[in-house]
Amino acid sequence: MRLVKSLLLGSAAGLTVVAGAQAADLPVKKAAPVEYVRICSAYGAGFFYIPGTDTCLRVGGRARFEATYVQPLIRGDTTGYRGLGRLNLDARTQTGYGTLRAFVRFELASRTGGFLKSGTQERIANAFAATGVDTSARVQQYVNVDKAFIQFAGLTAGRAASFFDFYAHDFEINAVSLGSDVSSTNLLAYTATFGEGFSATISMEDPNFRKNPIFGNISAALTSTTAAALPVVSNLAPILTPGQGLGFANLDVIQRSRMPDFVGALRYDAAWGSAQISAAVHEVNTGNFVTTGPLNGNAVVRARTPSEYGWAVQGGLKVNLPFIAAGDALYLQGAYGEGTTVYTGIPAYNGTYTLTGSATAGIFNQYYADAVVDPVTGRLNLSNSWTVVASYLHYWTPEWRSAFFGSYGEISYSQRARFNSALLNVGGLPNPVTAPGGLAALAFSPVLRDSNQIVAGGSLIWSPVKDLDIGVEGLYVRQALNNGRIIDPNKGVAVNLATATPAQIAAAPKLNSQDTFQVRMRVQRDF
């Protein structure tokens, strides 16, 4: 028995020695060192190094809920809702030329209700609408590459906020006051810094996000009697055969992208606040005349409306007011432009990229055309517009704050171009020569009237913890004519100005202005 036990122990020991010898001959594979995420403190809080690189990255975003109540009804709705998500990616690398930065922001939203659904965003392809019987014009999905730009050695290239803008509705829960705020456009810009806090920027920007429609799609034939009321000067070479009438070819007024907008800005930043002066040049153009055959048996008219160059200037001032309360600040801004309504921001509340807009369910339509085609001269007559805005942010306590803002703007048109358009019944204007109401019919028409608008409001926001806002905002809007009145379509029997008699026009109810109010609330978390 002892012999067997000795043999077994000896065999086990021998096997152990052999196994150890064989293991010693095998290569040893060392575990790869773990590369932990390192904090990058060079660019502020939240940045970390992308593993294996010297690039710092910050990931951030936003979640938001909104609800609104509006009076009077918008498309029959009084309430609307919106849920929004945002994702930010900010990558920075230090180079011998300074910081190389790439920034990307995506926004996704679901909007419902006749007001929070945004026609503006559909018109620039940032949103798509529902088509159901009960959801059409009331439900909308919003998808937007809000930012995607590169910054390097003073160069900014990509999709970014326009360098023309200054205040850009910074203190408002929703961007509602008048004034320019194109937060997403395609551009190539260079910024130079000099002195103590001064910077100057020259920017070449996408014109498509600064175009409002042109008024004047011409399609008409006048009698020789009416034609006698027209001025003799005309570069359209209209064809007039006695007894047959005056003919014009259709005019394609859809603007083309022929040249970029050029923007320049001079800015100063200091501890007390900042100031900026900016200017822009914007081409306003049309397509060719569309002709399908001879007019009145004569040769076809082939003429092209020459382009005009609109321009805008803006001045802005921001003053920090820490002596009132920490975080308090005041913005003041004013803008003036010709043929540049999106630069002055006169249509900012009612909807950009559309010829008309109304804050009162279509009762009072305000016109926002960049230009009017005079059908007699064939030239573009640029509209004039201007806006002013003031906005004040006040902290009652570190957790409670309010914003108070007010804005006013006016837009006006060439009255000669309006009268000539009426002679050809362009755009629904009643002909003062052939209409039974005569000049009165034109005087009470809402089309191309000089008008003004007030947008004012205030908010109260509670931030119980950092980066969480719970707030409510009230808003008042008033649209009005600069002078005169229009027929009120909301009272009495509808009046057709093209056929109404002077007595019918005189008896019809009229108005000079309309106003509305709304209340919005928001819950928002930034991270």
Kinemage of the C-alpha trace (Angstrom):
@kinemage 1
@onewidth
@group {chain A} dominant
@subgroup {mainchain}
@vectorlist {calphas} color= white
{ca met a 1} P 0.000 0.000 0.000
{ca arg a 2} L 2.815 2.336 0.842
{ca leu a 3} L 4.411 1.444 -2.449
{ca val a 4} L 1.259 2.358 -4.434
{ca lys a 5} L 0.876 5.652 -2.569
{ca ser a 6} L 4.519 6.538 -3.242
{ca leu a 7} L 4.122 5.800 -6.939
{ca leu a 8} L 0.994 7.992 -7.211
{ca leu a 9} L 2.599 10.933 -5.398
{ca gly a 10} L 5.689 10.686 -7.536
{ca ser a 11} L 3.667 10.640 -10.748
{ca ala a 12} L 1.695 13.711 -9.691
{ca ala a 13} L 4.858 15.580 -8.853
{ca gly a 14} L 6.354 14.658 -12.195
{ca leu a 15} L 3.303 15.842 -14.096
{ca thr a 16} L 3.384 19.150 -12.207
{ca val a 17} L 6.999 19.724 -13.132
{ca val a 18} L 6.362 18.902 -16.790
{ca ala a 19} L 3.291 21.158 -16.966
{ca gly a 20} L 5.207 24.014 -15.347
{ca ala a 21} L 8.042 23.572 -17.822
{ca gln a 22} L 5.660 23.642 -20.780
{ca ala a 23} L 3.877 26.739 -19.414
{ca ala a 24} L 7.188 28.505 -19.051
{ca asp a 25} L 7.834 27.975 -22.762
{ca leu a 26} L 4.532 29.751 -23.816
{ca pro a 27} L 4.530 33.530 -24.592
{ca val a 28} L 2.904 35.680 -21.948
{ca lys a 29} L 0.149 38.045 -23.297
{ca lys a 30} L -0.064 41.210 -21.214
{ca ala a 31} L -3.423 42.952 -20.826
{ca ala a 32} L -3.745 46.273 -22.682
{ca pro a 33} L -3.645 49.221 -20.304
{ca val a 34} L -7.036 50.745 -19.634
{ca glu a 35} L -7.313 54.296 -21.091
{ca tyr a 36} L -9.671 56.187 -18.872
{ca val a 37} L -11.507 59.288 -20.113
{ca arg a 38} L -9.488 62.332 -19.178
{ca ile a 39} L -10.973 65.687 -18.271
{ca cys a 40} L -10.070 68.580 -20.599
{ca ser a 41} L -10.001 71.851 -18.683
{ca ala a 42} L -8.693 74.079 -21.483
{ca tyr a 43} L -12.138 75.108 -22.796
{ca gly a 44} L -14.341 75.167 -19.716
{ca ala a 45} L -16.504 72.682 -17.867
{ca gly a 46} L -17.843 69.533 -19.510
{ca phe a 47} L -15.038 68.837 -22.005
{ca phe a 48} L -13.117 65.551 -22.107
{ca tyr a 49} L -10.437 64.130 -24.384
{ca ile a 50} L -11.630 61.767 -27.071
{ca pro a 51} L -9.616 58.598 -26.281
{ca gly a 52} L -6.522 58.293 -28.422
{ca thr a 53} L -6.623 61.916 -29.608
{ca asp a 54} L -5.755 65.420 -28.445
{ca thr a 55} L -9.261 66.661 -29.306
{ca cys a 56} L -11.573 67.812 -26.528
{ca leu a 57} L -15.298 67.100 -26.837
{ca arg a 58} L -18.348 68.360 -24.995
{ca val a 59} L -21.716 66.636 -25.384
{ca gly a 60} L -24.775 68.623 -24.401
{ca gly a 61} L -28.427 69.017 -25.191
{ca arg a 62} L -31.875 70.145 -24.215
{ca ala a 63} L -35.308 68.709 -23.491
{ca arg a 64} L -38.325 71.028 -23.583
{ca phe a 65} L -42.105 70.999 -23.188
{ca glu a 66} L -44.290 73.930 -24.233
{ca ala a 67} L -47.988 74.733 -24.174
{ca thr a 68} L -49.762 77.834 -25.463
{ca tyr a 69} L -53.152 79.530 -25.326
{ca val a 70} L -54.041 82.139 -27.927
{ca gln a 71} L -57.023 84.462 -28.388
{ca pro a 72} L -58.636 84.963 -30.858
{ca leu a 73} L -58.704 81.517 -32.423
{ca ile a 74} L -55.976 80.427 -34.835
{ca arg a 75} L -57.585 78.069 -37.401
{ca gly a 76} L -60.222 77.390 -34.757
{ca asp a 77} L -57.671 76.235 -32.179
{ca thr a 78} L -57.000 77.928 -28.863
{ca thr a 79} L -54.248 75.632 -27.540
{ca gly a 80} L -51.065 74.073 -28.870
{ca tyr a 81} L -48.223 71.904 -27.572
{ca arg a 82} L -44.608 71.189 -28.429
{ca gly a 83} L -41.965 68.725 -27.311
{ca leu a 84} L -38.385 69.434 -28.391
{ca gly a 85} L -35.070 67.619 -28.132
{ca arg a 86} L -31.631 69.054 -28.897
{ca leu a 87} L -28.180 67.465 -29.174
{ca asn a 88} L -24.946 69.517 -29.182
{ca leu a 89} L -21.457 68.271 -30.086
{ca asp a 90} L -18.565 70.688 -29.565
{ca ala a 91} L -15.085 69.439 -30.580
{ca arg a 92} L -11.934 71.573 -30.109
{ca thr a 93} L -8.261 70.992 -30.790
{ca gln a 94} L -5.366 73.317 -30.015
{ca thr a 95} L -3.115 73.988 -33.022
{ca gly a 96} L -0.268 76.284 -33.937
{ca tyr a 97} L -2.829 78.619 -35.512
{ca gly a 98} L -5.102 78.668 -32.479
{ca thr a 99} L -8.160 76.591 -31.643
{ca leu a 100} L -9.708 74.394 -34.327
{ca arg a 101} L -13.397 74.003 -33.516
{ca ala a 102} L -16.253 72.011 -35.021
{ca phe a 103} L -19.766 72.469 -33.640
{ca val a 104} L -22.896 70.497 -34.566
{ca arg a 105} L -26.432 70.908 -33.219
{ca phe a 106} L -29.468 68.820 -34.133
{ca glu a 107} L -33.034 69.687 -33.148
{ca leu a 108} L -36.108 67.470 -33.300
{ca ala a 109} L -39.588 68.552 -32.268
{ca ser a 110} L -43.239 67.588 -32.394
{ca arg a 111} L -45.651 70.532 -32.637
{ca thr a 112} L -49.443 70.524 -32.445
{ca gly a 113} L -52.192 73.126 -32.550
{ca gly a 114} L -52.911 75.868 -35.019
{ca phe a 115} L -50.349 78.225 -33.506
{ca leu a 116} L -47.322 76.221 -32.357
{ca lys a 117} L -47.294 74.503 -35.727
{ca ser a 118} L -44.866 76.695 -37.651
{ca gly a 119} L -45.550 77.560 -41.266
{ca thr a 120} L -42.221 79.382 -41.318
{ca gln a 121} L -40.323 76.166 -40.659
{ca glu a 122} L -42.264 74.302 -43.348
{ca arg a 123} L -41.503 77.022 -45.869
{ca ile a 124} L -37.746 76.541 -45.357
{ca ala a 125} L -37.969 72.709 -45.273
{ca asn a 126} L -37.186 72.304 -41.560
{ca ala a 127} L -40.545 70.657 -40.858
{ca phe a 128} L -43.161 68.453 -42.487
{ca ala a 129} L -46.889 68.523 -41.829
{ca ala a 130} L -49.476 65.853 -41.121
{ca thr a 131} L -52.080 65.129 -43.815
{ca gly a 132} L -54.897 63.604 -41.773
{ca val a 133} L -58.378 65.076 -41.774
{ca asp a 134} L -58.069 66.289 -38.181
{ca thr a 135} L -54.297 66.747 -38.100
{ca ser a 136} L -53.672 68.713 -41.297
{ca ala a 137} L -52.319 72.166 -40.401
{ca arg a 138} L -52.332 71.129 -36.738
{ca val a 139} L -49.586 68.495 -36.340
{ca gln a 140} L -46.002 68.915 -37.487
{ca gln a 141} L -42.677 67.147 -37.064
{ca tyr a 142} L -39.602 69.337 -36.990
{ca val a 143} L -36.138 68.121 -38.070
{ca asn a 144} L -33.276 70.584 -38.345
{ca val a 145} L -29.501 70.674 -38.611
{ca asp a 146} L -29.474 73.880 -36.635
{ca lys a 147} L -25.674 74.248 -36.567
{ca ala a 148} L -22.796 72.592 -38.394
{ca phe a 149} L -19.781 74.873 -38.660
{ca ile a 150} L -15.988 74.916 -38.460
{ca gln a 151} L -13.962 77.728 -36.884
{ca phe a 152} L -10.234 78.088 -37.504
{ca ala a 153} L -7.872 81.083 -37.394
{ca gly a 154} L -10.706 83.604 -37.664
{ca leu a 155} L -12.580 81.619 -40.319
{ca thr a 156} L -16.170 80.409 -39.812
{ca ala a 157} L -17.576 78.042 -42.447
{ca gly a 158} L -20.808 76.070 -42.396
{ca arg a 159} L -24.298 76.458 -40.982
{ca ala a 160} L -24.340 79.061 -38.240
{ca ala a 161} L -26.166 82.136 -36.980
{ca ser a 162} L -26.016 85.168 -39.264
{ca phe a 163} L -23.344 87.684 -38.318
{ca phe a 164} L -25.868 90.461 -39.007
{ca asp a 165} L -27.863 89.556 -35.891
{ca phe a 166} L -27.297 90.917 -32.400
{ca tyr a 167} L -30.120 90.625 -29.831
{ca ala a 168} L -31.759 87.646 -31.572
{ca his a 169} L -34.482 87.249 -28.906
{ca asp a 170} L -32.005 86.202 -26.222
{ca phe a 171} L -34.272 86.874 -23.218
{ca glu a 172} L -37.553 85.486 -24.586
{ca ile a 173} L -39.096 82.089 -23.950
{ca asn a 174} L -40.143 82.063 -27.612
{ca ala a 175} L -38.631 84.269 -30.309
{ca val a 176} L -41.585 86.585 -30.820
{ca ser a 177} L -40.453 90.226 -30.790
{ca leu a 178} L -39.710 92.060 -34.030
{ca gly a 179} L -36.112 92.011 -35.218
{ca ser a 180} L -33.713 89.846 -37.165
{ca asp a 181} L -32.984 86.356 -35.846
{ca val a 182} L -31.688 83.948 -38.511
{ca ser a 183} L -30.088 81.360 -36.254
{ca ser a 184} L -29.359 78.910 -39.083
{ca thr a 185} L -27.901 79.918 -42.425
{ca asn a 186} L -25.020 78.776 -44.606
{ca leu a 187} L -22.076 81.131 -44.588
{ca leu a 188} L -18.362 81.704 -45.036
{ca ala a 189} L -16.981 84.452 -42.815
{ca tyr a 190} L -13.734 85.879 -41.489
{ca thr a 191} L -13.446 87.664 -38.150
{ca ala a 192} L -10.465 89.782 -37.149
{ca thr a 193} L -9.865 90.902 -33.575
{ca phe a 194} L -7.948 94.042 -32.734
{ca gly a 195} L -7.510 96.497 -29.926
{ca glu a 196} L -9.133 95.767 -26.590
{ca gly a 197} L -12.420 93.920 -27.251
{ca phe a 198} L -12.942 95.012 -30.887
{ca ser a 199} L -13.719 92.606 -33.709
{ca ala a 200} L -14.740 93.014 -37.344
{ca thr a 201} L -16.422 90.391 -39.529
{ca ile a 202} L -17.063 90.103 -43.254
{ca ser a 203} L -19.475 87.312 -44.140
{ca met a 204} L -20.770 85.772 -47.372
{ca glu a 205} L -24.183 84.309 -46.519
{ca asp a 206} L -26.851 82.168 -48.179
{ca pro a 207} L -29.519 84.529 -49.601
{ca asn a 208} L -32.320 81.938 -49.489
{ca phe a 209} L -32.895 82.473 -45.777
{ca arg a 210} L -33.351 86.240 -46.278
{ca lys a 211} L -35.973 86.298 -49.045
{ca asn a 212} L -39.565 87.358 -48.695
{ca pro a 213} L -41.812 87.110 -51.785
{ca ile a 214} L -42.130 89.778 -54.464
{ca phe a 215} L -45.589 91.184 -55.180
{ca gly a 216} L -46.640 91.435 -58.820
{ca asn a 217} L -47.362 88.305 -60.847
{ca ile a 218} L -48.686 90.111 -63.920
{ca ser a 219} L -51.392 88.531 -66.025
{ca ala a 220} L -53.819 91.058 -67.439
{ca ala a 221} L -55.316 92.709 -70.512
{ca leu a 222} L -56.506 96.285 -70.292
{ca thr a 223} L -58.974 98.094 -72.481
{ca ser a 224} L -57.692 101.014 -74.485
{ca thr a 225} L -59.758 103.345 -72.269
{ca thr a 226} L -58.030 102.121 -69.113
{ca ala a 227} L -54.661 102.153 -70.830
{ca ala a 228} L -55.053 105.878 -71.417
{ca ala a 229} L -54.758 106.357 -67.639
{ca leu a 230} L -51.337 104.731 -67.609
{ca pro a 231} L -48.123 106.756 -67.707
{ca val a 232} L -46.451 106.866 -71.097
{ca val a 233} L -43.041 105.673 -69.855
{ca ser a 234} L -42.698 101.890 -69.963
{ca asn a 235} L -39.655 99.694 -70.518
{ca leu a 236} L -41.907 96.682 -71.074
{ca ala a 237} L -42.888 97.919 -74.521
{ca pro a 238} L -46.572 97.059 -73.981
{ca ile a 239} L -48.586 96.375 -77.110
{ca leu a 240} L -51.565 98.680 -77.578
{ca thr a 241} L -53.874 98.228 -80.536
{ca pro a 242} L -56.822 100.664 -80.502
{ca gly a 243} L -60.016 98.852 -79.596
{ca gln a 244} L -58.200 95.615 -78.691
{ca gly a 245} L -56.427 96.446 -75.449
{ca leu a 246} L -53.039 96.363 -73.803
{ca gly a 247} L -51.354 93.029 -73.104
{ca phe a 248} L -48.617 91.964 -70.723
{ca ala a 249} L -46.879 88.611 -70.495
{ca asn a 250} L -46.874 86.743 -67.190
{ca leu a 251} L -43.973 87.641 -64.931
{ca asp a 252} L -42.129 84.971 -62.987
{ca val a 253} L -41.412 86.678 -59.662
{ca ile a 254} L -39.803 83.691 -57.952
{ca gln a 255} L -36.362 84.872 -56.869
{ca arg a 256} L -33.248 82.990 -58.007
{ca ser a 257} L -30.000 82.425 -56.121
{ca arg a 258} L -27.668 84.498 -58.254
{ca met a 259} L -25.356 86.101 -55.737
{ca pro a 260} L -24.753 85.716 -51.999
{ca asp a 261} L -25.653 88.265 -49.397
{ca phe a 262} L -22.700 90.230 -48.070
{ca val a 263} L -22.717 91.106 -44.387
{ca gly a 264} L -20.297 93.235 -42.414
{ca ala a 265} L -20.236 93.735 -38.654
{ca leu a 266} L -18.148 95.774 -36.226
{ca arg a 267} L -18.439 94.633 -32.599
{ca tyr a 268} L -17.104 95.676 -29.209
{ca asp a 269} L -17.188 93.503 -26.087
{ca ala a 270} L -16.252 94.603 -22.582
{ca ala a 271} L -17.124 93.895 -18.978
{ca trp a 272} L -19.966 96.423 -19.086
{ca gly a 273} L -21.614 94.758 -22.111
{ca ser a 274} L -21.305 94.880 -25.892
{ca ala a 275} L -22.219 96.932 -28.946
{ca gln a 276} L -22.500 96.109 -32.636
{ca ile a 277} L -23.106 97.837 -35.952
{ca ser a 278} L -23.907 95.584 -38.911
{ca ala a 279} L -24.921 96.042 -42.541
{ca ala a 280} L -26.023 93.798 -45.382
{ca val a 281} L -26.479 93.916 -49.160
{ca his a 282} L -29.117 91.621 -50.680
{ca glu a 283} L -30.059 91.094 -54.335
{ca val a 284} L -33.771 91.191 -55.196
{ca asn a 285} L -34.515 89.629 -58.573
{ca thr a 286} L -37.168 87.995 -60.752
{ca gly a 287} L -37.232 85.397 -63.495
{ca asn a 288} L -37.922 86.123 -67.138
{ca phe a 289} L -41.291 87.005 -68.604
{ca val a 290} L -43.174 83.864 -69.570
{ca thr a 291} L -44.830 84.225 -72.974
{ca thr a 292} L -46.945 81.692 -74.820
{ca gly a 293} L -47.683 83.471 -78.075
{ca pro a 294} L -48.436 86.778 -79.799
{ca leu a 295} L -50.470 89.335 -77.910
{ca asn a 296} L -53.272 90.990 -79.905
{ca gly a 297} L -51.720 89.632 -83.081
{ca asn a 298} L -48.471 91.528 -82.499
{ca ala a 299} L -44.975 90.377 -81.635
{ca val a 300} L -44.412 88.708 -78.281
{ca val a 301} L -43.153 90.974 -75.505
{ca arg a 302} L -39.842 89.712 -74.162
{ca ala a 303} L -38.477 91.844 -71.378
{ca arg a 304} L -36.768 91.205 -68.097
{ca thr a 305} L -37.204 93.138 -64.891
{ca pro a 306} L -33.759 94.344 -63.802
{ca ser a 307} L -32.504 93.292 -60.384
{ca glu a 308} L -32.401 95.703 -57.496
{ca tyr a 309} L -30.052 95.629 -54.518
{ca gly a 310} L -31.659 95.868 -51.129
{ca trp a 311} L -29.701 96.875 -48.075
{ca ala a 312} L -30.093 96.957 -44.317
{ca val a 313} L -28.271 98.481 -41.354
{ca gln a 314} L -28.621 97.627 -37.693
{ca gly a 315} L -27.252 98.919 -34.419
{ca gly a 316} L -27.422 97.112 -31.099
{ca leu a 317} L -26.354 97.736 -27.520
{ca lys a 318} L -26.248 95.391 -24.527
{ca val a 319} L -25.611 96.816 -21.053
{ca asn a 320} L -24.965 94.594 -18.039
{ca leu a 321} L -26.643 95.900 -14.882
{ca pro a 322} L -25.103 94.030 -11.921
{ca phe a 323} L -25.687 97.021 -9.638
{ca ile a 324} L -29.449 96.267 -9.885
{ca ala a 325} L -29.073 92.489 -9.486
{ca ala a 326} L -26.544 89.879 -10.530
{ca gly a 327} L -27.336 88.782 -14.084
{ca asp a 328} L -29.479 91.800 -15.022
{ca ala a 329} L -29.005 93.157 -18.540
{ca leu a 330} L -30.662 95.465 -21.069
{ca tyr a 331} L -30.746 95.140 -24.868
{ca leu a 332} L -31.537 98.007 -27.252
{ca gln a 333} L -31.639 97.486 -31.017
{ca gly a 334} L -32.840 99.208 -34.168
{ca ala a 335} L -32.775 98.273 -37.864
{ca tyr a 336} L -33.725 99.897 -41.182
{ca gly a 337} L -33.776 98.365 -44.638
{ca glu a 338} L -34.977 98.628 -48.225
{ca gly a 339} L -36.017 95.391 -49.905
{ca thr a 340} L -34.788 93.462 -46.867
{ca thr a 341} L -37.758 92.672 -44.626
{ca val a 342} L -36.124 89.580 -43.125
{ca tyr a 343} L -33.078 91.648 -42.138
{ca thr a 344} L -35.186 94.257 -40.357
{ca gly a 345} L -37.321 91.488 -38.852
{ca ile a 346} L -40.702 93.126 -39.505
{ca pro a 347} L -42.324 89.705 -40.290
{ca ala a 348} L -40.635 87.896 -37.369
{ca tyr a 349} L -43.835 87.306 -35.403
{ca asn a 350} L -46.403 86.561 -38.115
{ca gly a 351} L -44.221 84.307 -40.224
{ca thr a 352} L -41.269 84.885 -42.486
{ca tyr a 353} L -41.004 83.668 -46.113
{ca thr a 354} L -44.630 84.493 -46.898
{ca leu a 355} L -46.252 87.447 -48.629
{ca thr a 356} L -48.814 88.113 -45.884
{ca gly a 357} L -49.212 87.295 -42.230
{ca ser a 358} L -51.850 87.775 -39.571
{ca ala a 359} L -51.843 87.539 -35.800
{ca thr a 360} L -55.641 87.553 -35.754
{ca ala a 361} L -56.717 84.505 -37.751
{ca gly a 362} L -56.645 86.316 -41.082
{ca ile a 363} L -58.885 89.209 -40.031
{ca phe a 364} L -56.098 91.704 -40.639
{ca asn a 365} L -53.443 90.645 -43.151
{ca gln a 366} L -50.184 92.567 -43.137
{ca tyr a 367} L -48.064 92.496 -46.339
{ca tyr a 368} L -44.337 91.727 -46.114
{ca ala a 369} L -43.169 91.889 -49.746
{ca asp a 370} L -39.513 92.719 -50.317
{ca ala a 371} L -40.535 94.546 -53.490
{ca val a 372} L -43.435 95.354 -55.801
{ca val a 373} L -43.174 95.007 -59.566
{ca asp a 374} L -44.578 98.137 -61.173
{ca pro a 375} L -46.465 96.757 -64.193
{ca val a 376} L -46.102 100.041 -66.064
{ca thr a 377} L -42.385 100.649 -65.685
{ca gly a 378} L -41.450 97.000 -65.249
{ca arg a 379} L -39.113 97.865 -62.408
{ca leu a 380} L -38.875 96.567 -58.875
{ca asn a 381} L -39.893 99.041 -56.191
{ca leu a 382} L -38.297 98.038 -52.919
{ca ser a 383} L -40.340 98.183 -49.731
{ca asn a 384} L -39.066 100.176 -46.754
{ca ser a 385} L -39.171 98.705 -43.259
{ca trp a 386} L -37.737 99.411 -39.831
{ca thr a 387} L -37.949 97.949 -36.332
{ca val a 388} L -36.870 98.806 -32.804
{ca val a 389} L -36.770 96.495 -29.795
{ca ala a 390} L -35.899 96.775 -26.113
{ca ser a 391} L -35.551 93.807 -23.762
{ca tyr a 392} L -34.691 93.778 -20.068
{ca leu a 393} L -33.802 90.736 -17.938
{ca his a 394} L -34.149 91.044 -14.168
{ca tyr a 395} L -33.315 88.537 -11.424
{ca trp a 396} L -35.680 88.864 -8.478
{ca thr a 397} L -33.655 86.178 -6.680
{ca pro a 398} L -31.041 83.726 -7.970
{ca glu a 399} L -33.902 81.288 -8.648
{ca trp a 400} L -36.526 83.705 -10.021
{ca arg a 401} L -36.141 85.997 -13.037
{ca ser a 402} L -38.306 87.928 -15.501
{ca ala a 403} L -37.874 89.366 -18.964
{ca phe a 404} L -39.767 92.401 -20.239
{ca phe a 405} L -39.644 93.199 -23.940
{ca gly a 406} L -41.325 95.505 -26.422
{ca ser a 407} L -40.890 96.038 -30.158
{ca tyr a 408} L -42.361 98.217 -32.884
{ca gly a 409} L -41.993 98.150 -36.655
{ca glu a 410} L -43.360 99.710 -39.838
{ca ile a 411} L -43.384 98.721 -43.515
{ca ser a 412} L -44.321 100.909 -46.495
{ca tyr a 413} L -44.595 100.552 -50.277
{ca ser a 414} L -44.446 102.711 -53.391
{ca gln a 415} L -47.956 104.133 -53.822
{ca arg a 416} L -47.339 104.650 -57.547
{ca ala a 417} L -46.508 100.962 -57.970
{ca arg a 418} L -49.601 100.037 -55.931
{ca phe a 419} L -51.852 102.246 -58.105
{ca asn a 420} L -50.384 100.865 -61.336
{ca ser a 421} L -50.865 97.313 -60.024
{ca ala a 422} L -54.517 98.119 -59.318
{ca leu a 423} L -54.987 99.297 -62.916
{ca leu a 424} L -54.070 95.779 -64.012
{ca asn a 425} L -55.966 94.068 -61.158
{ca val a 426} L -52.759 92.501 -59.870
{ca gly a 427} L -52.906 90.563 -56.617
{ca gly a 428} L -56.555 91.275 -55.843
{ca leu a 429} L -56.276 95.056 -56.015
{ca pro a 430} L -59.545 96.614 -57.269
{ca asn a 431} L -59.201 98.663 -60.453
{ca pro a 432} L -60.004 102.299 -59.583
{ca val a 433} L -61.041 102.970 -63.198
{ca thr a 434} L -63.370 100.038 -63.875
{ca ala a 435} L -64.615 99.206 -60.344
{ca pro a 436} L -68.024 100.781 -59.502
{ca gly a 437} L -66.545 102.091 -56.262
{ca gly a 438} L -63.734 103.885 -58.092
{ca leu a 439} L -60.925 105.249 -55.937
{ca ala a 440} L -62.851 104.361 -52.768
{ca ala a 441} L -62.551 100.690 -53.645
{ca leu a 442} L -58.776 101.004 -53.775
{ca ala a 443} L -58.649 103.191 -50.658
{ca phe a 444} L -60.296 100.502 -48.488
{ca ser a 445} L -58.380 97.521 -49.909
{ca pro a 446} L -55.953 95.838 -47.444
{ca val a 447} L -53.472 94.894 -50.193
{ca leu a 448} L -50.047 96.594 -49.950
{ca arg a 449} L -51.099 99.036 -47.267
{ca asp a 450} L -48.466 100.830 -45.218
{ca ser a 451} L -48.756 99.273 -41.776
{ca asn a 452} L -47.195 98.866 -38.362
{ca gln a 453} L -47.004 96.267 -35.639
{ca ile a 454} L -46.420 96.121 -31.883
{ca val a 455} L -45.206 92.978 -30.116
{ca ala a 456} L -44.694 93.221 -26.348
{ca gly a 457} L -44.598 90.780 -23.481
{ca gly a 458} L -43.152 89.602 -20.220
{ca ser a 459} L -42.199 86.372 -18.505
{ca leu a 460} L -41.627 84.816 -15.103
{ca ile a 461} L -39.173 81.908 -14.869
{ca trp a 462} L -38.324 79.707 -11.891
{ca ser a 463} L -35.019 77.763 -11.846
{ca pro a 464} L -35.143 75.605 -8.699
{ca val a 465} L -31.918 73.840 -9.722
{ca lys a 466} L -29.181 74.612 -12.216
{ca asp a 467} L -30.178 74.313 -15.892
{ca leu a 468} L -33.879 73.707 -15.173
{ca asp a 469} L -36.385 76.405 -16.195
{ca ile a 470} L -40.114 76.432 -15.469
{ca gly a 471} L -41.715 79.552 -16.853
{ca val a 472} L -44.703 81.359 -18.286
{ca glu a 473} L -44.774 84.180 -20.859
{ca gly a 474} L -47.589 86.557 -21.802
{ca leu a 475} L -47.695 88.347 -25.135
{ca tyr a 476} L -49.638 91.201 -26.736
{ca val a 477} L -49.668 91.832 -30.505
{ca arg a 478} L -51.273 94.720 -32.407
{ca gln a 479} L -51.340 95.191 -36.182
{ca ala a 480} L -52.541 98.505 -37.650
{ca leu a 481} L -52.551 100.677 -40.748
{ca asn a 482} L -50.336 103.721 -40.723
{ca asn a 483} L -53.325 105.689 -42.002
{ca gly a 484} L -56.828 105.015 -43.252
{ca arg a 485} L -59.040 101.958 -42.753
{ca ile a 486} L -60.001 98.702 -44.447
{ca ile a 487} L -63.255 96.753 -44.717
{ca asp a 488} L -63.759 94.547 -41.649
{ca pro a 489} L -64.371 91.001 -42.991
{ca asn a 490} L -65.520 89.836 -39.567
{ca lys a 491} L -68.649 91.984 -39.408
{ca gly a 492} L -71.696 92.323 -41.606
{ca val a 493} L -71.959 91.058 -45.171
{ca ala a 494} L -68.728 90.433 -47.093
{ca val a 495} L -67.968 93.256 -49.521
{ca asn a 496} L -66.336 92.581 -52.889
{ca leu a 497} L -64.432 95.791 -53.592
{ca ala a 498} L -64.214 94.975 -57.301
{ca thr a 499} L -68.003 95.087 -57.678
{ca ala a 500} L -69.278 97.101 -54.684
{ca thr a 501} L -70.945 100.450 -55.238
{ca pro a 502} L -69.837 103.599 -53.379
{ca ala a 503} L -72.893 103.299 -51.117
{ca gln a 504} L -72.086 99.692 -50.230
{ca ile a 505} L -68.460 100.599 -49.471
{ca ala a 506} L -69.500 103.542 -47.303
{ca ala a 507} L -71.951 101.415 -45.303
{ca ala a 508} L -69.555 98.518 -44.715
{ca pro a 509} L -67.960 98.228 -41.223
{ca lys a 510} L -64.300 99.201 -41.182
{ca leu a 511} L -61.283 98.912 -38.938
{ca asn a 512} L -57.828 100.384 -38.570
{ca ser a 513} L -56.235 97.781 -36.304
{ca gln a 514} L -56.591 94.377 -34.688
{ca asp a 515} L -54.955 92.950 -31.598
{ca thr a 516} L -54.547 89.628 -29.843
{ca phe a 517} L -52.855 88.085 -26.838
{ca gln a 518} L -51.449 84.708 -25.916
{ca val a 519} L -49.940 82.888 -22.956
{ca arg a 520} L -47.174 80.287 -23.183
{ca met a 521} L -45.532 78.091 -20.606
{ca arg a 522} L -42.334 76.057 -20.754
{ca val a 523} L -40.457 73.379 -18.842
{ca gln a 524} L -36.861 73.080 -20.060
{ca arg a 525} L -33.745 71.175 -18.987
{ca asp a 526} L -30.321 71.918 -20.477
{ca phe a 527} L -27.349 69.639 -19.982
